[in-house]
Structure formats: structure tokens, C-alpha cells
């Protein structure tokens, strides 16, 4: 966005860009924004995590802009109004915080879309506030460029190619991976989750028996641990990940609820809400609340899990009601 915006800049002198500083500005944006997304994308979203992520992302947006401005090579001297510079940084940080909170704390495509719009506004709002802070004073003496530079036209081509590659790699990364087959009696789903057959299959007599997850991969002490699925009381969506709850503890799982729903035994686990999967064997009570439901699960503290209207009849049938 920054360099497309810079292509819209018109000065009465030719403009070119220092190659090194142009690359540095892009690397700063990638690195600092990646750190910010890591803070909110791993574990529970706390105010401290959100603040740190917003600070990194907002600083990355501002840093990318002003390093990119340092790459400008023209017959002029650039000076800045420091009050507007400070305001541009605050816009980047505050808008990043709101965008990240909308995208990761709230659930649903609408909130995610709004978060994307807010983050786009943060980047463009910061950019044009920073440009309002800049004053271009023409000089009579030509500046000799002793470092490699690129013209505005070449920059436009580079921006177009880079944008295409970024979107292409992003789409490739989001595509589900193909199952990796079986090995040592185990298989992997498209989500990369190991599972086993729940019962022996006779390939000669008919189709293979269904295969369901036996061990749930979770993150614990900076390593991947495996929980027996029978010990899991419920699974709750947590941003782009899930949290698995046992009777005594909770664990972060890097799989989505929709992925786990496909590989868990439906005779034991049921998705009763878009954000909740429960272990049917741990149900102790079911309460009707208007056209929805509320299910209580066994544990040291009685857990209440909402049941959506569409899933209520299925749960009642699974419980023999």
C-alpha cells in the first residue's frame, strides 16, 4: 500500500528509490507484523498480548513508511512535522489493536472482515498522516545517487509482481494438505492429525471400517503432547485454534474445530455449537433454554456448554431422549 501510494506522489522533479532502503522497509513490515500476529495467534488473547501485538504491528507499519520515505531519491530535502509523525504512529498502533481484537477475539466472518477493513484503514491512515507531516523543499544542486536506484515505473512493476506473489503464496499456504497415507497402522488426515482404526477392517469382505482419532495432539511446555481422547471433556474454539479441556486442565491444540469434528468418533463426540465439541459420555444434565439448550458436563466444577437450536435434536437423540 505504501509504495502504491508513493506512486501517486507528484513532485516537479523526477523521483527514484534507493534499492537497499526499499528492501529494508519491506523486511521490517514483514518481520514486525509477523511478530504481532504471533502474539495474538498463539494461546489465549489477553490484554497484554493484544497490547504487545498492536505495538509491534503499529510500529512495523510506521517503520515501513518512514524507512520507505528514506528511500526517496529526488532533487529535494524532506522535513517532517514531528507532531503529525507522532500522530501517524498512534493511528497505526491504535487501529492495529482494534483490527487484531476484531479478527481474533470475536468469532465469525463478519468480525474478521471488519478487522481486515480496520487494519487496511490503519495502514492507509498512517501513511497519509505521515505524508501530511512531510514537506518537500526543492534544491538547486543535483544530488548524486551513489547507490543503486529504481525509477517509479520499475517500482510499479515490482509492486505488482510482489503483490501477486504474496497472494499466491498465501493461497497456497491456506490450501488443505493431502492425506499422507498410512504408516505403522496409523494414518493422517488432511489436517495432519494422527488417528487409528476404531475396529479392524476386512478389506476383502467390504469397505474399511471408519477410522477415528485416538490421540489428540496438544501443545504443552513448548512440545507436542498427546491426550487420550477419552480424557477430553470438551473442545472449544479459540481464534484459529482450539482448547481441549480435561477434568483437571486445559491444553492448546493447533487444529480447528471443523477439522477435529471430522476425525473424532461421532458416537462419543458431538459438535453442539459452532464453537463447542463435547464428550457425550461426560454429559450429566441437559436443560432447555427457549429454542436452544444448555448441557452440563462432569468434572470437578460443573461445566455449562451452549447447544445451538440445530444441534439440540441431534444431542437429544444421542442421549436417548
Order of alpha helices (4+ residues) and beta strands (2+ residues): alpha-beta-alpha-alpha-beta-beta-alpha-alpha-beta-beta-alpha-beta-beta-beta-beta-beta-beta-beta-beta-beta-alpha-beta-beta-beta-beta-beta-alpha
